[in-house]
Amino acid sequence: MDIKNLTIREAHELLIAKKVSVLELAESVLEIAKDSRDLNAYLEIFPDMRAQAFVAQKMIDEGRSTMMTGIPLAMKDNILIKGRTASASSKMLENYVATYDAFVTKKLREAGVIFIGRTNMDEFAMGGSTETSFFGVTKNPHDKTRVPGGSSGGSAAALAAGAALGALGTDTGGSIRQPASFCGVVGLKPTYGSVSRSGLIAMASSLDQAGPFAKTVEDAEIIFDCIKGHDPMDSTSYPDNLSKKDFKKPRVIGVPTEFVRARGVDPRVLKNFEESLEQMKKSGYEVREISLPPFAHGLSVYYILMPAEVSSNLARLDGVRYGYHADGVNLLDDYMRSRGEGFGREVRRRILLGTYVLSSGYYDAYYGRACAVRETLKRDIEKAFEGVDIIATPTTPTPAFKIGEKSNDPLQMYLADIFTVPVNIAGVPAISIPSGFAEENGSKLPLGIQFIAPHFGEDALFAVGKDFEKARGGVSI
């Protein structure tokens, strides 16, 4: 088996035809995971893979299998798996063991998925490079001197290396799509509320969304179909009857040209994007220029709303109830030492920024205005979809950058999310698909194109994505 290029569809057909057993498939993936330890993609390989394989094989033998039965999957370290450590790659939760399954974990377990292990990430999902992890940086399989993106960099790197057939990540401002682009895989950020957030370690609750990494658009669709659905444990989860949408084959692609040509976008990215649009035209799509001025304010809005929610969500991690604890001379000193030592630099920066914008003297000036601009952005996107079916942008303004290149310049790091954050602010779905490569110093660095759809328009994304893959002649990881 060519594990690195084996898709979920192909693996399923092999398992059903009994050409390979679940255990043989899992062990083949495990071998690659062991051989690629230098990437630091996995924080832990689960020791019960044989027991999991036995359960999945029984499902297949008894005719109870699904498309995901027996498929080895990697899980981001902020998704709870009962009885397993879920540290969010932090010192604060280094020894936290989950007491229940996340909703997505439960759905995957019921489908017979094999959980390989938990993958590295930026600490509490705060970062765009997987460099802020307490457990060290993950390396990009295409060039080990470069980052895999973040915060779900471990999941993207594991999949790109062949150390999984699929992976789960979370996306708050691009944390699935950006690493998917950097690592040359497919990454889907679903509609907010279509996949339950129950059992995810929260970063920014109005922005977080779990979603799949996959080798093909079809595989991303298979994983999404498995994890979506209403969850009564999540108040933001949409009822199934409200999330259904009549499918109409998309034909018109809108391009916010002025926004796409923003300062700082690598010329190679723009060239690749224009070539990708030409391929879509040859496939029968109409490409139409549109105007979305609020997109330019997306990054500013995001870096007010997100830190504010971070400040609120992480207040519970005080070293008293659970998490890292350091003894001080009094209770206040306990708090200060526990949080000062338990949180990394980037997490502390965002907590301080969020606390500032929520303070009584600045709430209206910053947080209130950001909420107002968020509503404007939502309305403008909805209006844009009255004239086009899909919106297209590059996924990232540059290819993967060098490890350490932007570590001391937070603003430059944040600018890597310029094309992805408006999607989370609006709550609409988007997908990143490999679109080519940029040559640099002998390395072929992957590039990605992002397609954005209206709320619950995942079917349209999958249709456009499959057409784009056909136009490119398939996807090479």
N, C-alpha and C positions, 0 to 999 in steps of 0.2 A: 504493500500500500504506500502511495505517495501521501503521507500524512499531512505534509505541509500544505498541499493543494487540495486535499480531500474535503469536500463540502458536507454539510449535514445531510442534504438530500442523497448524496452518493453513499454516505456511511449508513444511512437508514436502509437503503436498498440492499447493501451488502449484508446487513444484520438480518433483515427479513428473509433474504434468500439463503441464510445460514452459510454464507461464504466466509464469514468471519464471526467469531463470538464477541460478546460484549467485553469479556475480560481481555481478549487479544487486542481489541481496539483500544481499550483503556491503557493497557500496558505499553502499546506502541506510542501513545501520546505521552505517557509518563516518562519513557526513555528520552524523548526530545526535551521534556521539562527538566530532566536531570542534566542533560548535555548542555542546556542553555542557562545554567545557574549563574553564569557570569553576568547575565543581563539584569539580575536582581528583580525579575518580574514577579516571582512568587515569594511571598513571605513564609508560606507554609504549604507543604503538600500533605493532604489528608491521608492518614494511615489506613483508613477503612475502605479503600477503593475496591478491594476484592469482594467485600460484603455488599457494597453498593452494586457491583457488577452482577452478583448472584441474583439480587432482587430484580434488576432490569432484565436479565436473561430469562427469568421466570415469567415476567410480563410478556416477553416476545413469544416464548414457547406456548403460553396459554392463550395467545391471540388477543392480548389486552394492551398492545403497544400503541404508542403515539409516534409522531414524527421525531420527538425528542428522546424517546426511550433508548437508553444506552449511549447517549451522546456525551462525551467528556466536555465539561464546561468549567471555565474559570470564573471566580466570583470576587468582585472588588471587596476590599477589607472593611467597608462600612455597611455591608449588607449582612444582616444577622442570619446565622445558621445555628440552630439549637445545639448547645454543647461544644461549640467552636469559639475560639478567640475572635473577637471583632474589635480591633484596636484603632480603626481609622488611621492607621500608620502613625500613631501618636504615643508619646511617653505617658500622657494622661490616662489612656485606656489600654496600656500595654498588656495588662493581665485581665482585661474584662472578658468574661465568657458569656455568650448569649444564652438567655434562658428560654427563648422561643424563636421560631422561624419567622423571618420576614414574609410578607404576603407573596413576593416573587419567589422566594425560596420554597415555600409551601407548594406553589403551583408547579414549579420545576420538579420538586420531589415527587409529586403525584404523577407527573408525566414520565418518571423513570430516568431522569437525568443523573449522570455521574458527576459529582462535585470533585474536581481535581484538587483544588486548594484555593487559598485566598491571595489576592494579588496586591502588589504595592500601589501606593497612591500618595498624592500630596496630603500632608497632615490635615485631617478633618476636611479634605477635599478643597483646601485653600491653596491654589497654585495652578500654573499652567504648564508644568514641566516635570512633575514628580521629583523635584529636587528638594521639596520641603519635608519629605518623609523622615520620620525619626529613625528609620531603618536604612537610610541611604538612597541614593538616586538610582532609578532604573535607566537602562541604556536602550537606545533605539537599535533594533536588529539590523537595520539597513546601514547603520554607521554608528558604531559603539562609542564614538566620541560625542554623539549628539543625544539630545533628550527625546523621549518618546511622546512628549506632550503631557498634558495633565488636565484634571487631576487623576483621570482613570488610566494613566500611562502604563501601569502594570498589566492591566487587562488587554490593552491594545498590543503591547509588546509580546505578551505570551501568545496571543493569537497569530501575530505576524511571524513569530518564530516557529509556529507549528506545534506549540506546547498546549494547544487546546483546539477544539473544533468550533468553539464559540465562546463568548464571554459576556458577562454583565458588568455594566458600569453605572455611574450616576452622572447627570448633566445638570449643572446649575447655571452655567454661563457659556457652555461649549465643551464641557469636560468629557463628553463622549466623542463629539464630532472633531474637535481639534486633534486629539491623539489618534483618531482614526485616520485623519488626513496625514499626519506626520509618519504613521506606520504603514500606510498603504492598505488599509482595510475599510470595510463599510461600518459606519456608526449611525445609529438612529436615536434621535431625541423625540420621544412620543409626545402627543398632546398632553398638556398638564391635566392630570386627573384621570387619564385613561389607564395608567398603571399605578397601583397603590403605593404610597410612600410608607406604609406601615412596616416597621422593622428596618428602616434605613436610618442610620445615624445622621440626624438633621444638621444641615449647614444653614441654608436659607429656605424656609418652609414654603414660601410662595413661588420659588424658582426651581427647587430640586425635582428631578424626575429620573427614575431608573429606566434603562434602555439597553439594547443589545449591541455588541460588536459581532461582526460576521465576515466571512470571506466573500460572500455574494449578497446581492439584494434579496434574493430568494431566501437565503438562510436567515437574514435579518427579519424577514417577514415571518418565517417559521417560529423564531424565538419570540417575537412580539405577540403572535397569536397565542402562544403558550402563557405568557405572563400578564396579558391585559385582563381587564374585567373589574367589576364593581367589588368593593371591599367595605363592609359596614364598619370596620375598625378605622377607616380613614374618612374623615368628614369632607375631604376635598376630592374623593373618588366619585366619578360620574356613574350614575345608574346605567346599565347596559342599554336600555331603550333610548336614552338621551344621546349616547355616544355613536349610535348607528347613523350612517350617512349614505344616501344613495350615491352609487359610484357613477361618475361620468369620466370617460377617457379624456385626460388633459391634452390640450392642443396648443395652448398659448403660454409661452414662458415670458415673464416680465423680468427685466434687468434694470435695477436702480443704478444706471451708468455713473451718475455723478458721485454716488456713494462708493461704488466699486473702485473708482479711480482716485480714491482718497490718498492723500500724501502718505508715503511709507509703504505702499504695496510694491512688492518685488516685481520688476518688469517681467521676469520669467513666469510668475504667477498670473499676471494679466494676459500674457501671450497664450499660456495654456488654457486659460478661461475662455478666451476668444475662440481658440481652436475647438474647444469643447462645445461652444454654442453653435459653431459651424456644423459640427457633427450632428447636433440635434436638428438643425435646419434640414440636413440631408435625410433625416429620419422622418420628416414630415411635420415638424413642429414650427410654429410661428414664433419668432423672437421679437418682443416688443419692448421698447425703452419706456420706463416708468419713473416717476419722481416720488421719493419717500424721504423728505427732509428730516422727519423725526429720527430716522435711523442714525443720523450723525450724532444724536444726543444719547443714543442707547448706552454707550460705555459710561457716560457721566451719571445717568440714572442708575445703572447697575451698581456702580461703586459707591452709591449712597444707600440704596435699598438693601443690597446684600450684606454689607457690614452691620447695618442696623439689626437685621435678623440674626446674624452671627452672634452679636453681642447678647441678644435675648436668649438664643438657644443654648449657648455655652455657659450661661450663668449658673446652670445646674451643676456644672463640673467644678466644685469648690473644694475638693479634697476632704470633704466630710462624709457625704452620703456614699459616694463611690468614686473610683478613679485614684490617681496618684495623690499621696498625702505626704506632706513634709511637716515635721513638728516645729512650731515657733514658740516664742516666749508667751504668747497669749492667742486668743481665738483669731483676732485680726491678722496677726503674724502668720498663723496657720494658713489662712486664706491666701495671703500675699505670697508666701513661699510656695505653697502647693500649685497655685496658678502660674506663678513666675517661672518655676522650674518645670512644671508639667506641660506647658504650652511652648511651642516653638516661636521663632521671631515673627514669621508671617501671620500666624494665628493671633499673637498679641497685638500686632499692628492693626488687624481688622477689628478686633474687639474694641480697641481704643478709638478707632475711627467711628465704629458703629455707636459706641456710647456717646461720643461727641455729637453726632448728628441727631441723636434722640434726646439730648439734654434740653432742659426747659427753655434755654435762651436761643437754641438753634433749630428746634424741631420744625417750626414753620418755614424757616429760611431754607432748610436743606431737605429734610425728609418729606415734609408736606408738599413742597414744589416738585420733588422727584416723583411722588405718587401722581400728581397732576399730569406731568409729562408722560408718565407710563400710560395713563388713560388715552392721551393724545396719540401715542404710538400705536396702541391697540386699535383705535378707530381708523387711523390711516392705513394700517395693514388690511383691515376688513374692507375698507374702500378700494384698496389696490386690487383685491381679489374679485371685485366686481367686473374688472376689465381683463384680468389674466387668470389662468388656472394655477400656475406655479410661479414662484419667484426664485431666481437663481443668482448666486454670488460665489466667489471663491470661498472655500472653507476657512482658510487662514491667509494672512497677508504675506507670509514668507514660508519657505520650507522649514524643516526642523532646524533649530539653532544649536550651537555648541553647548555642551554642559558647562555651566558657570558663566556663560556669556552675558546673561541678563539677571543673574542672581542679585547683584547689588544695585539694580536699576528697576525698582518695582513698576514704574510707569511704563517702561518699554515692555515688561512682561505682560502688563494688563492690556496693552495695545494689540497683543496677539489674539485677543478675543473680539476684535472690532466687528467681525462679520457674524459672530455666533450669539452674542448676548441679546440682541433685539428679539430673537426667537423666544428665549426664556421669559423675557419681560412681557411679551404678548401671549405666551402660553401655547403657541401653535407648534405643530410638528415640523421637523426638518431632518434631512438625511445627508451624510457626507459620503461620497463615492469616489474611489480612486480615479484620477483623471490623467495621470501621466507622471513624469519624473523631471526633476531639475538636476542637471549635472553640476557637481561641485567637488573639486579636488579628487577626482577619481571615484566619487560616490554618486549613486543614483538615488536622489532624495525624493520620496513620494510627494505628490500634490493631490489635492482633493477639490471637488466641486460640491457646493451645497445647494440642495433643492428644498424650498420652504413651501408648505401647503397650508390651507385654512384649517381651523380646528377640526379634528377627527378626519383629516384628509390623508391618513397614512396610506390608504389604497392608491391614491393618486401618486404619492411618492414612490411606492413600489412599482407602479406602472411606468413612470418616467425613468426610474432608476434602471429597470430591466432593459428598456429601450436604449438607454445610454450605454449600458454594458455591451449590448449587441453592436451598437455603433462603433464601439472601441475594439470589438473582436474578443470580448471576454476580459476577465480581470486577472492580472498576474500579481501575486503577493511577493 
